[in-house]
Amino acid sequence: MKYIGKELDVFEIATNWKGYFGNMFRDYIGGHVAEVGAGSGGTTQFLINAKVSKWVCLEPDKSLSEGILGKLRDLGVEGNVVVLNSKLDCLPDEERYDTIVYIDVIEHIEDDIGELLIAKNRLKVGGSLIILAPAYNYLFTEFDKAIGHYRRYNMRMLKSIVPKEMKLEFVRYLDSVGFFASLANKLLLKSSNPTIKQVKFWDNVLIRISIVMDRVLCYRFGKTIIGVWRK
């Protein structure tokens, strides 16, 4: 997986957004957890909870993985957190998890089907697979390409890459207002990298509106897609 450092830095400030989707996953996260592609650890604090016995941050980029524990300590995150400079398929064969999490990661992996097959085999029976990814290929921009995205997903695509033996809990879209902002950017503004000012406006204004509108629209569309499956 390839990351652009500035992308991670800019979106570190999107705390309303992370809190929003974190609440969607809360009931499905617990026990022994693997967060695949944890990046710089900026999302972990919004996902970890009292039901977690051990949280493993897997990050293949050494420069990112080295800073995760320090960041979490500074943020006051408590719990049994382990950071491994590794990928899921490089762990010992006997390792099994109650929850495996992919937050803005699966779109970076060329063989997404193969990756989720590995995840299924690493889950305990009854364990949860959690995915968040950018939605709709027609929103794919040069920014997606620059930060190493292979694709964006709709519901049909996301369901198709998860092993059929997994039981679907839900799939839904989030950030309906951000969807229109992204569409306008692609068609009209054609801006490449988002600025800190733009991310702050999105997180502080548009996300707050999306939290209301997504429910009104029954999560039928949005800039992001999320899903949960059980083994």
MDAnalysis code that builds the backbone (N, CA, C; Angstrom):
import MDAnalysis as mda
import numpy as np

u = mda.Universe.empty(693, n_residues=231, atom_resindex=np.repeat(np.arange(231), 3), trajectory=True)
u.add_TopologyAttr("name", ["N", "CA", "C"] * 231)
u.add_TopologyAttr("resid", np.arange(1, 232))
u.add_TopologyAttr("resname", ["MET", "LYS", "TYR", "ILE", "GLY", "LYS", "GLU", "LEU", "ASP", "VAL", "PHE", "GLU", "ILE", "ALA", "THR", "ASN", "TRP", "LYS", "GLY", "TYR", "PHE", "GLY", "ASN", "MET", "PHE", "ARG", "ASP", "TYR", "ILE", "GLY", "GLY", "HIS", "VAL", "ALA", "GLU", "VAL", "GLY", "ALA", "GLY", "SER", "GLY", "GLY", "THR", "THR", "GLN", "PHE", "LEU", "ILE", "ASN", "ALA", "LYS", "VAL", "SER", "LYS", "TRP", "VAL", "CYS", "LEU", "GLU", "PRO", "ASP", "LYS", "SER", "LEU", "SER", "GLU", "GLY", "ILE", "LEU", "GLY", "LYS", "LEU", "ARG", "ASP", "LEU", "GLY", "VAL", "GLU", "GLY", "ASN", "VAL", "VAL", "VAL", "LEU", "ASN", "SER", "LYS", "LEU", "ASP", "CYS", "LEU", "PRO", "ASP", "GLU", "GLU", "ARG", "TYR", "ASP", "THR", "ILE", "VAL", "TYR", "ILE", "ASP", "VAL", "ILE", "GLU", "HIS", "ILE", "GLU", "ASP", "ASP", "ILE", "GLY", "GLU", "LEU", "LEU", "ILE", "ALA", "LYS", "ASN", "ARG", "LEU", "LYS", "VAL", "GLY", "GLY", "SER", "LEU", "ILE", "ILE", "LEU", "ALA", "PRO", "ALA", "TYR", "ASN", "TYR", "LEU", "PHE", "THR", "GLU", "PHE", "ASP", "LYS", "ALA", "ILE", "GLY", "HIS", "TYR", "ARG", "ARG", "TYR", "ASN", "MET", "ARG", "MET", "LEU", "LYS", "SER", "ILE", "VAL", "PRO", "LYS", "GLU", "MET", "LYS", "LEU", "GLU", "PHE", "VAL", "ARG", "TYR", "LEU", "ASP", "SER", "VAL", "GLY", "PHE", "PHE", "ALA", "SER", "LEU", "ALA", "ASN", "LYS", "LEU", "LEU", "LEU", "LYS", "SER", "SER", "ASN", "PRO", "THR", "ILE", "LYS", "GLN", "VAL", "LYS", "PHE", "TRP", "ASP", "ASN", "VAL", "LEU", "ILE", "ARG", "ILE", "SER", "ILE", "VAL", "MET", "ASP", "ARG", "VAL", "LEU", "CYS", "TYR", "ARG", "PHE", "GLY", "LYS", "THR", "ILE", "ILE", "GLY", "VAL", "TRP", "ARG", "LYS"])
u.atoms.positions = np.array([
    [0.835, -1.186, 0.000],
    [0.000, 0.000, 0.000],
    [0.873, 1.240, 0.000],
    [0.525, 2.198, -0.814],
    [1.305, 3.423, -0.911],
    [0.512, 4.573, -0.298],
    [1.173, 5.381, 0.517],
    [0.524, 6.505, 1.152],
    [1.243, 7.784, 0.771],
    [0.480, 8.856, 0.767],
    [1.066, 10.174, 0.641],
    [0.938, 10.843, 1.998],
    [2.057, 11.193, 2.602],
    [2.033, 11.706, 3.963],
    [1.106, 12.880, 4.166],
    [1.091, 13.815, 3.215],
    [0.265, 15.006, 3.368],
    [-1.213, 14.654, 3.415],
    [-1.616, 13.627, 2.686],
    [-3.026, 13.214, 2.719],
    [-3.411, 12.832, 4.137],
    [-2.583, 12.012, 4.781],
    [-2.879, 11.586, 6.143],
    [-2.871, 12.773, 7.093],
    [-1.929, 13.673, 6.925],
    [-1.832, 14.835, 7.803],
    [-3.063, 15.722, 7.691],
    [-3.517, 15.993, 6.470],
    [-4.657, 16.882, 6.255],
    [-5.915, 16.330, 6.904],
    [-6.145, 15.034, 6.767],
    [-7.384, 14.448, 7.272],
    [-7.316, 14.070, 8.753],
    [-6.181, 14.308, 9.389],
    [-6.087, 14.096, 10.834],
    [-7.096, 14.966, 11.577],
    [-7.409, 16.128, 11.023],
    [-8.277, 17.080, 11.720],
    [-9.762, 16.762, 11.559],
    [-10.097, 15.741, 10.784],
    [-11.507, 15.432, 10.503],
    [-12.128, 14.626, 11.641],
    [-12.198, 15.236, 12.815],
    [-12.647, 14.505, 14.001],
    [-14.152, 14.258, 14.016],
    [-14.943, 15.184, 13.479],
    [-16.391, 14.958, 13.416],
    [-16.711, 13.774, 12.509],
    [-16.014, 13.698, 11.394],
    [-16.201, 12.595, 10.461],
    [-15.826, 11.261, 11.099],
    [-14.689, 11.224, 11.750],
    [-14.235, 9.972, 12.355],
    [-15.146, 9.543, 13.500],
    [-15.619, 10.504, 14.252],
    [-16.571, 10.177, 15.304],
    [-17.879, 9.657, 14.747],
    [-18.293, 10.204, 13.610],
    [-19.538, 9.788, 12.952],
    [-19.472, 8.331, 12.522],
    [-18.464, 7.977, 11.723],
    [-18.429, 6.581, 11.265],
    [-18.014, 5.637, 12.389],
    [-17.236, 6.143, 13.342],
    [-16.873, 5.309, 14.483],
    [-18.092, 4.831, 15.251],
    [-19.080, 5.698, 15.398],
    [-20.321, 5.317, 16.078],
    [-21.077, 4.236, 15.319],
    [-20.964, 4.236, 14.000],
    [-21.644, 3.229, 13.183],
    [-21.088, 1.827, 13.449],
    [-19.821, 1.755, 13.808],
    [-19.152, 0.464, 13.967],
    [-19.068, -0.011, 15.419],
    [-19.423, 0.844, 16.349],
    [-19.144, 0.587, 17.764],
    [-19.646, -0.770, 18.256],
    [-20.859, -1.149, 17.855],
    [-21.457, -2.401, 18.343],
    [-20.776, -3.647, 17.783],
    [-19.935, -3.479, 16.761],
    [-19.333, -4.629, 16.086],
    [-17.849, -4.788, 16.398],
    [-17.296, -3.881, 17.191],
    [-15.869, -3.916, 17.508],
    [-15.663, -4.386, 18.938],
    [-14.851, -5.430, 19.100],
    [-14.551, -5.922, 20.435],
    [-13.588, -7.085, 20.391],
    [-13.104, -7.489, 21.566],
    [-12.194, -8.624, 21.649],
    [-10.824, -8.303, 21.089],
    [-10.265, -9.265, 20.390],
    [-8.940, -9.146, 19.770],
    [-9.126, -8.528, 18.388],
    [-8.631, -7.314, 18.196],
    [-8.908, -6.530, 16.990],
    [-7.638, -6.308, 16.179],
    [-7.756, -6.434, 14.848],
    [-6.678, -6.060, 13.936],
    [-7.158, -4.903, 13.077],
    [-6.447, -3.790, 13.136],
    [-6.718, -2.653, 12.260],
    [-5.690, -2.691, 11.135],
    [-6.128, -3.072, 9.950],
    [-5.227, -3.234, 8.807],
    [-4.982, -1.870, 8.163],
    [-3.706, -1.554, 7.946],
    [-3.378, -0.256, 7.358],
    [-3.721, 0.878, 8.295],
    [-3.205, 0.823, 9.504],
    [-3.561, 1.810, 10.534],
    [-3.008, 3.201, 10.254],
    [-2.130, 3.318, 9.256],
    [-1.584, 4.623, 8.909],
    [-0.780, 5.212, 10.050],
    [-1.087, 6.451, 10.385],
    [-0.384, 7.120, 11.480],
    [-1.124, 6.987, 12.803],
    [-2.206, 6.206, 12.819],
    [-2.957, 5.975, 14.055],
    [-4.036, 6.996, 14.332],
    [-4.329, 7.850, 13.372],
    [-5.285, 8.925, 13.591],
    [-6.728, 8.489, 13.710],
    [-7.039, 7.275, 13.276],
    [-8.417, 6.784, 13.352],
    [-8.637, 5.868, 14.548],
    [-7.596, 5.254, 15.037],
    [-7.707, 4.241, 16.092],
    [-8.485, 4.741, 17.299],
    [-8.221, 5.958, 17.716],
    [-8.866, 6.494, 18.924],
    [-10.384, 6.569, 18.797],
    [-10.894, 6.636, 17.569],
    [-12.334, 6.745, 17.355],
    [-13.011, 5.376, 17.237],
    [-12.217, 4.318, 17.235],
    [-12.755, 2.968, 17.073],
    [-12.592, 2.112, 18.322],
    [-11.507, 2.294, 19.039],
    [-11.226, 1.460, 20.204],
    [-12.244, 1.752, 21.309],
    [-12.639, 0.708, 22.037],
    [-13.635, 0.880, 23.100],
    [-13.368, -0.113, 24.231],
    [-14.203, -0.060, 25.252],
    [-13.989, -0.870, 26.458],
    [-14.141, -2.364, 26.210],
    [-14.782, -2.749, 25.107],
    [-14.969, -4.171, 24.793],
    [-13.732, -4.796, 24.163],
    [-12.748, -3.980, 23.823],
    [-11.532, -4.458, 23.162],
    [-10.549, -4.989, 24.199],
    [-10.115, -6.235, 24.009],
    [-9.110, -6.816, 24.906],
    [-7.694, -6.542, 24.406],
    [-7.523, -6.497, 23.090],
    [-6.217, -6.196, 22.494],
    [-6.444, -5.599, 21.117],
    [-5.735, -4.506, 20.840],
    [-5.863, -3.824, 19.550],
    [-4.515, -3.864, 18.849],
    [-4.492, -4.476, 17.658],
    [-3.255, -4.601, 16.891],
    [-3.321, -3.673, 15.687],
    [-2.455, -2.669, 15.660],
    [-2.335, -1.773, 14.509],
    [-1.326, -2.374, 13.537],
    [-1.790, -2.746, 12.357],
    [-0.913, -3.272, 11.314],
    [-0.643, -2.169, 10.301],
    [0.611, -1.821, 10.116],
    [0.966, -0.760, 9.182],
    [2.263, -1.121, 8.463],
    [2.197, -1.341, 7.129],
    [3.387, -1.760, 6.383],
    [4.415, -0.656, 6.160],
    [4.005, 0.608, 6.301],
    [4.936, 1.720, 6.137],
    [5.627, 1.976, 7.480],
    [6.915, 1.676, 7.539],
    [7.645, 1.764, 8.811],
    [7.646, 3.174, 9.385],
    [7.780, 4.176, 8.530],
    [7.835, 5.557, 9.018],
    [6.533, 5.967, 9.696],
    [5.419, 5.376, 9.263],
    [4.129, 5.660, 9.896],
    [3.939, 4.835, 11.159],
    [4.284, 3.554, 11.077],
    [4.041, 2.662, 12.218],
    [4.833, 3.084, 13.452],
    [6.007, 3.668, 13.245],
    [6.863, 4.040, 14.377],
    [6.260, 5.136, 15.253],
    [5.333, 5.913, 14.701],
    [4.777, 7.018, 15.474],
    [3.428, 6.750, 16.103],
    [2.854, 5.572, 15.863],
    [1.480, 5.318, 16.305],
    [1.338, 5.306, 17.821],
    [2.156, 4.536, 18.509],
    [2.004, 4.408, 19.963],
    [2.168, 5.748, 20.674],
    [3.151, 6.527, 20.245],
    [3.359, 7.837, 20.850],
    [2.164, 8.749, 20.647],
    [1.601, 8.704, 19.446],
    [0.428, 9.527, 19.163],
    [-0.747, 9.123, 20.034],
    [-0.992, 7.825, 20.158],
    [-2.116, 7.355, 20.964],
    [-1.933, 7.708, 22.434],
    [-0.705, 7.616, 22.926],
    [-0.437, 8.012, 24.316],
    [-0.731, 9.495, 24.514],
    [-0.300, 10.316, 23.555],
    [-0.535, 11.759, 23.645],
    [-2.025, 12.083, 23.641],
    [-2.807, 11.254, 22.942],
    [-4.251, 11.470, 22.859],
    [-4.994, 10.885, 24.052],
    [-4.258, 10.205, 24.931],
    [-4.883, 9.629, 26.110],
    [-5.619, 8.332, 25.855],
    [-5.282, 7.659, 24.743],
    [-5.932, 6.383, 24.426],
    [-5.388, 5.304, 25.351],
    [-6.288, 4.647, 26.054],
    [-5.896, 3.589, 26.972],
    [-6.261, 2.232, 26.388],
    [-5.579, 1.210, 26.871],
    [-5.881, -0.129, 26.394],
    [-4.632, -0.839, 25.925],
    [-4.785, -2.099, 25.613],
    [-3.678, -2.941, 25.183],
    [-3.491, -2.794, 23.677],
    [-2.674, -1.828, 23.275],
    [-2.437, -1.544, 21.859],
    [-1.043, -2.013, 21.467],
    [-0.990, -2.772, 20.374],
    [0.275, -3.268, 19.831],
    [0.403, -2.764, 18.399],
    [1.576, -2.315, 18.016],
    [1.816, -1.848, 16.655],
    [2.801, -2.785, 15.973],
    [2.426, -3.276, 14.804],
    [3.295, -4.148, 14.019],
    [3.525, -3.536, 12.647],
    [4.785, -3.443, 12.262],
    [5.138, -2.991, 10.922],
    [4.978, -4.187, 9.983],
    [3.718, -4.445, 9.603],
    [3.416, -5.690, 8.904],
    [2.078, -5.590, 8.176],
    [1.771, -6.654, 7.441],
    [0.471, -6.821, 6.793],
    [-0.193, -8.067, 7.351],
    [-1.485, -8.201, 7.094],
    [-2.246, -9.303, 7.671],
    [-1.700, -10.658, 7.245],
    [-1.318, -10.787, 5.983],
    [-0.876, -12.092, 5.489],
    [0.538, -12.454, 5.927],
    [1.214, -11.540, 6.626],
    [2.569, -11.820, 7.114],
    [2.592, -12.271, 8.571],
    [1.433, -12.302, 9.212],
    [1.368, -12.691, 10.618],
    [1.428, -14.206, 10.763],
    [1.772, -14.701, 11.953],
    [1.783, -16.151, 12.178],
    [0.435, -16.779, 11.834],
    [0.467, -17.975, 11.269],
    [-0.751, -18.630, 10.788],
    [-1.798, -18.826, 11.873],
    [-1.359, -18.976, 13.113],
    [-2.314, -19.272, 14.190],
    [-3.037, -18.030, 14.717],
    [-2.632, -16.842, 14.296],
    [-3.265, -15.612, 14.780],
    [-4.713, -15.519, 14.295],
    [-5.645, -15.318, 15.236],
    [-7.062, -15.166, 14.908],
    [-7.622, -13.955, 15.641],
    [-8.630, -13.327, 15.032],
    [-9.162, -12.080, 15.566],
    [-10.680, -12.127, 15.683],
    [-11.184, -11.331, 16.627],
    [-12.630, -11.162, 16.770],
    [-13.152, -10.088, 15.824],
    [-12.292, -9.148, 15.486],
    [-12.665, -8.041, 14.596],
    [-11.484, -7.692, 13.708],
    [-11.748, -7.511, 12.420],
    [-10.727, -7.009, 11.497],
    [-11.299, -5.777, 10.811],
    [-10.512, -4.696, 10.827],
    [-10.988, -3.388, 10.389],
    [-10.154, -2.877, 9.218],
    [-10.851, -2.405, 8.179],
    [-10.212, -1.736, 7.040],
    [-10.850, -0.361, 6.891],
    [-10.170, 0.679, 7.327],
    [-10.683, 2.038, 7.203],
    [-9.866, 2.780, 6.147],
    [-10.501, 3.073, 5.009],
    [-9.811, 3.739, 3.894],
    [-8.544, 2.988, 3.501],
    [-8.662, 1.679, 3.366],
    [-7.497, 0.838, 3.069],
    [-7.725, -0.058, 1.857],
    [-8.888, -0.691, 1.762],
    [-9.091, -1.726, 0.745],
    [-8.942, -1.171, -0.673],
    [-9.218, 0.123, -0.856],
    [-9.072, 0.751, -2.172],
    [-7.609, 0.893, -2.569],
    [-6.695, 0.768, -1.603],
    [-5.252, 0.832, -1.864],
    [-4.676, -0.528, -2.264],
    [-5.469, -1.580, -2.157],
    [-4.973, -2.939, -2.376],
    [-5.454, -3.445, -3.729],
    [-4.521, -3.774, -4.607],
    [-4.891, -4.180, -5.967],
    [-5.747, -5.438, -5.952],
    [-5.325, -6.457, -5.209],
    [-6.098, -7.700, -5.110],
    [-7.001, -7.629, -3.883],
    [-8.069, -6.865, -4.002],
    [-8.959, -6.690, -2.852],
    [-9.692, -7.978, -2.493],
    [-10.030, -8.785, -3.489],
    [-10.715, -10.060, -3.226],
    [-9.806, -10.995, -2.433],
    [-8.553, -11.103, -2.861],
    [-7.599, -11.952, -2.154],
    [-7.350, -11.475, -0.736],
    [-7.286, -10.160, -0.552],
    [-7.062, -9.597, 0.781],
    [-8.194, -9.960, 1.732],
    [-9.436, -9.868, 1.264],
    [-10.566, -10.151, 2.151],
    [-10.749, -11.645, 2.391],
    [-10.244, -12.469, 1.499],
    [-10.221, -13.907, 1.761],
    [-9.251, -14.200, 2.912],
    [-8.111, -13.528, 2.904],
    [-7.162, -13.656, 4.015],
    [-7.825, -13.203, 5.313],
    [-8.538, -12.086, 5.253],
    [-9.214, -11.564, 6.445],
    [-10.237, -12.560, 6.976],
    [-11.007, -13.155, 6.082],
    [-12.009, -14.145, 6.512],
    [-11.343, -15.302, 7.239],
    [-10.235, -15.772, 6.703],
    [-9.534, -16.906, 7.314],
    [-8.886, -16.542, 8.647],
    [-8.638, -15.261, 8.863],
    [-8.038, -14.801, 10.122],
    [-9.088, -14.515, 11.200],
    [-10.354, -14.472, 10.820],
    [-11.414, -14.179, 11.784],
    [-11.841, -15.425, 12.544],
    [-12.150, -15.239, 13.815],
    [-12.786, -16.306, 14.578],
    [-14.234, -16.450, 14.122],
    [-14.836, -17.597, 14.385],
    [-16.253, -17.787, 14.069],
    [-17.067, -16.755, 14.846],
    [-17.937, -16.053, 14.142],
    [-18.720, -14.989, 14.763],
    [-18.042, -13.638, 14.740],
    [-16.794, -13.600, 14.246],
    [-16.044, -12.348, 14.204],
    [-16.560, -11.388, 13.153],
    [-16.197, -10.111, 13.306],
    [-16.697, -9.043, 12.437],
    [-15.626, -8.549, 11.472],
    [-16.028, -8.358, 10.218],
    [-15.206, -7.702, 9.205],
    [-15.822, -6.332, 8.948],
    [-15.035, -5.286, 9.124],
    [-15.521, -3.912, 9.010],
    [-14.751, -3.200, 7.909],
    [-15.489, -2.579, 6.982],
    [-14.863, -1.906, 5.840],
    [-15.448, -0.511, 5.672],
    [-14.569, 0.459, 5.435],
    [-14.957, 1.795, 5.006],
    [-14.099, 2.144, 3.806],
    [-14.737, 2.651, 2.740],
    [-14.002, 2.948, 1.510],
    [-14.673, 4.104, 0.770],
    [-13.949, 4.761, -0.134],
    [-14.565, 5.813, -0.944],
    [-15.596, 5.221, -1.904],
    [-16.662, 5.969, -2.151],
    [-17.776, 5.459, -2.954],
    [-17.780, 6.023, -4.376],
    [-18.256, 5.191, -5.291],
    [-18.563, 5.533, -6.687],
    [-17.321, 5.833, -7.535],
    [-17.122, 4.971, -8.515],
    [-15.994, 5.156, -9.420],
    [-16.103, 6.427, -10.250],
    [-17.330, 6.905, -10.494],
    [-17.447, 8.133, -11.289],
    [-16.990, 9.371, -10.509],
    [-16.721, 9.208, -9.223],
    [-16.111, 10.287, -8.442],
    [-14.586, 10.171, -8.391],
    [-14.034, 9.153, -9.047],
    [-12.582, 8.929, -9.051],
    [-11.882, 10.116, -9.717],
    [-10.880, 10.662, -9.036],
    [-10.169, 11.837, -9.537],
    [-8.663, 11.587, -9.573],
    [-7.943, 12.584, -10.033],
    [-6.484, 12.512, -10.020],
    [-5.949, 12.410, -8.593],
    [-6.695, 12.965, -7.650],
    [-6.291, 12.854, -6.245],
    [-6.327, 11.403, -5.801],
    [-7.400, 10.677, -6.167],
    [-7.468, 9.245, -5.860],
    [-6.247, 8.524, -6.426],
    [-5.965, 8.811, -7.678],
    [-4.842, 8.154, -8.355],
    [-3.514, 8.492, -7.680],
    [-3.351, 9.752, -7.302],
    [-2.089, 10.206, -6.713],
    [-1.815, 9.560, -5.365],
    [-2.870, 9.232, -4.614],
    [-2.665, 8.651, -3.278],
    [-2.772, 7.130, -3.289],
    [-2.769, 6.544, -4.498],
    [-2.664, 5.097, -4.588],
    [-3.968, 4.329, -4.557],
    [-5.085, 4.995, -4.879],
    [-6.355, 4.273, -4.958],
    [-6.453, 3.533, -6.292],
    [-6.871, 2.276, -6.238],
    [-7.127, 1.519, -7.459],
    [-8.556, 1.710, -7.942],
    [-9.449, 2.028, -7.027],
    [-10.874, 2.110, -7.373],
    [-11.644, 2.751, -6.231],
    [-12.908, 3.070, -6.515],
    [-13.887, 3.402, -5.501],
    [-14.999, 2.359, -5.626],
    [-15.909, 2.288, -4.662],
    [-16.865, 1.179, -4.614],
    [-18.313, 1.660, -4.559],
    [-19.189, 0.891, -5.216],
    [-20.616, 1.009, -4.929],
    [-21.026, -0.232, -4.144],
    [-22.318, -0.345, -3.802],
    [-22.748, -1.477, -2.975],
    [-22.496, -2.817, -3.649],
    [-22.813, -2.895, -4.930],
    [-22.632, -4.165, -5.640],
    [-21.172, -4.577, -5.645],
    [-20.281, -3.646, -5.923],
    [-18.851, -3.948, -5.959],
    [-18.340, -4.402, -4.598],
    [-18.731, -3.673, -3.554],
    [-18.216, -4.009, -2.226],
    [-18.706, -5.383, -1.781],
    [-19.980, -5.660, -2.015],
    [-20.516, -6.972, -1.642],
    [-19.823, -8.088, -2.413],
    [-19.445, -7.812, -3.659],
    [-18.881, -8.855, -4.519],
    [-17.474, -9.274, -4.119],
    [-16.745, -8.424, -3.392],
    [-15.363, -8.775, -3.044],
    [-15.257, -9.477, -1.689],
    [-16.343, -9.494, -0.930],
    [-16.344, -10.163, 0.373],
    [-16.691, -11.634, 0.173],
    [-15.942, -12.559, 0.776],
    [-16.247, -13.989, 0.617],
    [-17.714, -14.294, 0.894],
    [-18.298, -15.126, 0.043],
    [-19.735, -15.396, 0.114],
    [-20.142, -16.075, 1.416],
    [-19.200, -16.720, 2.095],
    [-19.530, -17.381, 3.358],
    [-19.810, -16.382, 4.482],
    [-19.401, -15.141, 4.291],
    [-19.602, -14.115, 5.314],
    [-21.052, -13.639, 5.302],
    [-21.606, -13.407, 6.491],
    [-22.987, -12.934, 6.614],
    [-23.007, -11.408, 6.681],
    [-23.754, -10.799, 5.774],
    [-23.850, -9.343, 5.734],
    [-24.701, -8.814, 6.890],
    [-24.153, -7.879, 7.649],
    [-24.913, -7.170, 8.681],
    [-25.552, -5.919, 8.091],
    [-24.742, -5.106, 7.427],
    [-25.295, -3.947, 6.713],
    [-24.250, -3.369, 5.771],
    [-24.745, -2.711, 4.725],
    [-23.923, -1.867, 3.858],
    [-24.701, -0.577, 3.662],
    [-24.028, 0.551, 3.795],
    [-24.723, 1.824, 3.600],
    [-23.730, 2.896, 3.157],
    [-24.281, 3.946, 2.596],
    [-23.472, 5.100, 2.206],
    [-23.526, 6.164, 3.301],
    [-22.442, 6.910, 3.447],
    [-22.372, 8.029, 4.380],
    [-21.903, 9.289, 3.661],
    [-22.238, 10.418, 4.225],
    [-21.815, 11.739, 3.758],
    [-22.479, 12.109, 2.433],
    [-23.796, 12.222, 2.474],
    [-24.574, 12.593, 1.287],
    [-24.256, 14.010, 0.820],
    [-23.993, 14.913, 1.744],
    [-23.648, 16.283, 1.361],
    [-22.257, 16.319, 0.733],
    [-21.340, 15.559, 1.299],
    [-20.005, 15.465, 0.725],
    [-20.005, 14.877, -0.672],
    [-20.992, 14.018, -0.958],
    [-21.137, 13.459, -2.303],
    [-21.291, 14.579, -3.324],
    [-22.198, 15.527, -3.043],
    [-22.425, 16.621, -3.989],
    [-21.219, 17.548, -4.067],
    [-20.526, 17.737, -2.956],
    [-19.312, 18.552, -2.974],
    [-18.238, 17.898, -3.840],
    [-18.101, 16.580, -3.727],
    [-17.113, 15.854, -4.532],
    [-17.480, 15.876, -6.007],
    [-18.777, 15.739, -6.295],
    [-19.229, 15.771, -7.687],
    [-18.978, 17.144, -8.296],
    [-19.268, 18.193, -7.541],
    [-19.025, 19.549, -8.033],
    [-17.541, 19.788, -8.262],
    [-16.711, 19.274, -7.365],
    [-15.269, 19.428, -7.526],
    [-14.777, 18.724, -8.785],
    [-15.290, 17.523, -9.026],
    [-14.842, 16.761, -10.200],
    [-15.276, 17.430, -11.498],
    [-16.520, 17.916, -11.540],
    [-17.074, 18.453, -12.781],
    [-16.721, 19.916, -13.021],
    [-16.601, 20.691, -11.940],
    [-16.457, 22.132, -12.101],
    [-15.117, 22.666, -11.605],
    [-14.821, 22.436, -10.342],
    [-13.627, 23.038, -9.752],
    [-12.345, 22.349, -10.182],
    [-12.419, 21.020, -10.298],
    [-11.273, 20.202, -10.719],
    [-10.040, 20.442, -9.838],
    [-10.287, 20.649, -8.539],
    [-9.190, 20.822, -7.585],
    [-8.554, 19.473, -7.297],
    [-7.231, 19.455, -7.137],
    [-6.531, 18.185, -6.912],
    [-6.491, 17.854, -5.425],
    [-5.513, 18.374, -4.721],
    [-5.370, 18.054, -3.298],
    [-6.211, 18.986, -2.432],
    [-6.985, 18.438, -1.484],
    [-7.761, 19.300, -0.591],
    [-6.845, 20.064, 0.355],
    [-7.221, 21.293, 0.648],
    [-6.454, 22.105, 1.589],
    [-6.988, 21.886, 3.006],
    [-6.209, 22.307, 3.990],
    [-6.658, 22.204, 5.378],
    [-7.948, 22.995, 5.576],
    [-8.040, 24.164, 4.953],
    [-9.245, 24.990, 5.062],
    [-10.462, 24.250, 4.518],
    [-10.305, 23.583, 3.378],
    [-11.408, 22.831, 2.790],
    [-11.813, 21.657, 3.671],
    [-10.835, 20.952, 4.220],
    [-11.138, 19.807, 5.086],
    [-11.848, 20.273, 6.352],
    [-11.425, 21.396, 6.912],
    [-12.094, 21.932, 8.100],
    [-13.545, 22.280, 7.802],
    [-13.800, 22.906, 6.655],
    [-15.176, 23.259, 6.279],
    [-16.016, 21.999, 6.100],
    [-15.449, 21.027, 5.412],
    [-16.158, 19.751, 5.214],
    [-16.478, 19.101, 6.553],
    [-15.490, 19.033, 7.438],
    [-15.675, 18.326, 8.708],
    [-16.583, 19.089, 9.675],
    [-16.455, 20.399, 9.721],
    [-17.204, 21.194, 10.697],
    [-18.592, 21.605, 10.225],
    [-18.785, 21.671, 8.911],
    [-20.075, 22.122, 8.372],
    [-20.789, 21.009, 7.612],
    [-20.162, 20.491, 6.562],
    [-20.847, 19.521, 5.703],
    [-21.144, 18.211, 6.424],
    [-20.216, 17.733, 7.225],
    [-20.449, 16.472, 7.944],
    [-21.600, 16.617, 8.931],
    [-21.686, 17.748, 9.589],
    [-22.792, 17.963, 10.534],
    [-24.140, 17.900, 9.816],
    [-24.185, 18.442, 8.607],
    [-25.426, 18.379, 7.826],
    [-25.664, 16.952, 7.346],
    [-24.604, 16.282, 6.910],
    [-24.729, 14.897, 6.433],
    [-25.250, 13.962, 7.516],
    [-24.853, 14.181, 8.754],
    [-25.308, 13.318, 9.847],
    [-26.831, 13.309, 9.914],
    [-27.437, 14.459, 9.665],
    [-28.902, 14.558, 9.648],
    [-29.469, 14.021, 8.340],
    [-28.904, 14.473, 7.219],
    [-29.459, 14.124, 5.910],
    [-29.289, 12.646, 5.576],
    [-28.211, 12.042, 6.011],
    [-28.015, 10.615, 5.738],
    [-29.164, 9.791, 6.302],
    [-29.593, 10.126, 7.500],
    [-30.716, 9.404, 8.114],
    [-32.003, 9.670, 7.351],
    [-32.228, 10.920, 6.969],
    [-33.435, 11.277, 6.208],
    [-33.477, 10.510, 4.890],
    [-32.323, 10.379, 4.258],
    [-32.213, 9.710, 2.954],
    [-31.998, 8.205, 3.081],
    [-32.051, 7.697, 4.317],
    [-31.899, 6.254, 4.579],
    [-30.579, 5.700, 4.060],
    [-29.540, 6.528, 4.083],
    [-28.180, 6.095, 3.717],
    [-28.116, 5.535, 2.296],
    [-28.894, 6.113, 1.386],
    [-28.974, 5.587, 0.016],
    [-27.811, 6.013, -0.869],
    [-27.152, 7.113, -0.555],
    [-25.969, 7.511, -1.319],
    [-25.085, 8.385, -0.448],
    [-23.832, 8.509, -0.870],
    [-22.883, 9.319, -0.122],
    [-21.495, 9.200, -0.716],
    [-20.584, 9.979, -0.191],
    [-19.205, 9.990, -0.690],
    [-18.415, 8.772, -0.242],
    [-18.905, 8.127, 0.810],
    [-18.212, 6.991, 1.419],
    [-19.175, 5.826, 1.567],
    [-18.654, 4.612, 1.470],
    [-19.457, 3.411, 1.696],
    [-18.862, 2.630, 2.866],
    [-19.746, 2.087, 3.706],
    [-19.294, 1.277, 4.839],
    [-20.064, -0.041, 4.855],
    [-19.454, -1.052, 5.436],
    [-20.124, -2.345, 5.541],
    [-19.570, -3.170, 6.683],
    [-20.423, -4.044, 7.216],
    [-20.029, -4.968, 8.278],
    [-20.524, -6.362, 7.920],
    [-19.635, -7.348, 8.071],
    [-19.974, -8.756, 7.829],
    [-19.555, -9.584, 9.036],
    [-20.237, -10.706, 9.237],
    [-19.881, -11.662, 10.297],
    [-19.445, -12.977, 9.660],
    [-18.505, -13.634, 10.327],
    [-18.066, -14.946, 9.861],
    [-18.961, -16.026, 10.458],
])
